[in-house]
Amino acid sequence: MSTPLPRVYADHAATSAPKAPGVVDALVRFSTGLGATPGRGAYAEAREAGEVVMRCRRRLRDWIGAQGPSEQVIFGLNCSDALNLGLKGILHAKAAKRHAITTAFDHNSVLRPLHELREIGLAEFTVVACDPQTGLLDPREIEKAIRPDTGLVAINHVSNVTGVVQPIAEIGRMTRAAGIPYLVDAAQSLGHVAVNVEESCIDLLAAPGHKGLLGPQGTGFLWIRPGVEQRMRTLREGGTGTQSEAAVQPDFLPDRFEPGSVNALGIAGLEAAMAWLEAETQAKLTAHEDAICQQFLSGLRLLPEFTLYGSWEAGNRVSTFCIRHPRFQNPHDLSKALEALGILTRSGHHCAPLAHQALGTAPLGGATRLSFGAATTEDEVERCLAGLWEVTQ
């Protein structure tokens, strides 16, 4: 990885830092050597910029185990934007079934678009409860919530509050058998644990480029299973560089869902990050994740009075931990105390209000979250544990 940060960065669930080796060089190289907009010119620089974007599409397709054209990878502003396209593209389509199912541990990036669709009378949705201690979803609860007019199931793969890994493959087999489109929010899982859209029967998968994939902010994508795009409507329209003479959006991918110029600079950085991830392999990244997860949990057990929201077992979770301590009624005070020791965390409701309601932390201002990533070292985990001990003495 790149040179460690001067302070202990424990907020990888928000964004990764530092980025993967090669990302900064790729940003500089693209800015100074190309600088052109992909798909907007026939000259060499524009063609090469287009190839950078296509390489990134191919790497992302392969990373999630997808089959079919790389053009099924649609770049958006970020993961929230990609989720909006998936949710509204399906539920607002002509002749669509208007009922959706999600969970109490999903992020506002899913909950708020669904609320908006309900507010304007375009959709209804059911929120399925999860285990109030771990956030783990029982797939049978999804099955119970299915109605004749259910047109979408949308869940996160990993909770950004408890770090639990949901049984997405079991849910996918259920939705596939029922003929219901299945959208997975992989914001907290991609890069941390293996994801295979074919094995998990996923129809749409959204993810950011800047978290577990270690790329720049302002990058995100939605993968659409071939054929599912025919059931979707566009979220926005505009210039594409292709079929410029037409009054309507092109009907082929990726142009149909990518109006305007993509963030080619950010995508160049993401492509470099994906190259590094591929060389490292998901198996190595997951082994590192498991090791630091076990290290933190073992150390936290030795600290008195801390409450952990989520499983105390390292299996079936990632290294995202929400905690509280009775000495700090306001979780932000715990974050401030840790920052004074050079440890950077995030406190509050983490854009997951229903999750904190289920955990009982909502009236208390949420919790303090420490989250680790590929760049986190064993020494940094020990510094976090030592810091938690020191501020509670």
Secondary structure as GFF3:
##gff-version 3
##sequence-region A 1 393
A	DSSP	beta_strand	8	9	.	.	.	ID=ss1
A	DSSP	alpha_helix	23	33	.	.	.	ID=ss2
A	DSSP	alpha_helix	44	63	.	.	.	ID=ss3
A	DSSP	three_ten_helix	70	72	.	.	.	ID=ss4
A	DSSP	beta_strand	73	76	.	.	.	ID=ss5
A	DSSP	alpha_helix	79	91	.	.	.	ID=ss6
A	DSSP	beta_strand	99	103	.	.	.	ID=ss7
A	DSSP	alpha_helix	108	119	.	.	.	ID=ss8
A	DSSP	beta_strand	124	128	.	.	.	ID=ss9
A	DSSP	alpha_helix	139	145	.	.	.	ID=ss10
A	DSSP	beta_strand	150	156	.	.	.	ID=ss11
A	DSSP	alpha_helix	168	178	.	.	.	ID=ss12
A	DSSP	beta_strand	182	185	.	.	.	ID=ss13
A	DSSP	beta_strand	204	208	.	.	.	ID=ss14
A	DSSP	beta_strand	220	224	.	.	.	ID=ss15
A	DSSP	three_ten_helix	228	231	.	.	.	ID=ss16
A	DSSP	three_ten_helix	255	257	.	.	.	ID=ss17
A	DSSP	alpha_helix	264	280	.	.	.	ID=ss18
A	DSSP	alpha_helix	282	301	.	.	.	ID=ss19
A	DSSP	beta_strand	307	309	.	.	.	ID=ss20
A	DSSP	beta_strand	320	324	.	.	.	ID=ss21
A	DSSP	alpha_helix	331	339	.	.	.	ID=ss22
A	DSSP	beta_strand	343	344	.	.	.	ID=ss23
A	DSSP	beta_strand	346	348	.	.	.	ID=ss24
A	DSSP	alpha_helix	353	359	.	.	.	ID=ss25
A	DSSP	three_ten_helix	362	364	.	.	.	ID=ss26
A	DSSP	beta_strand	367	371	.	.	.	ID=ss27
A	DSSP	alpha_helix	378	391	.	.	.	ID=ss28
###
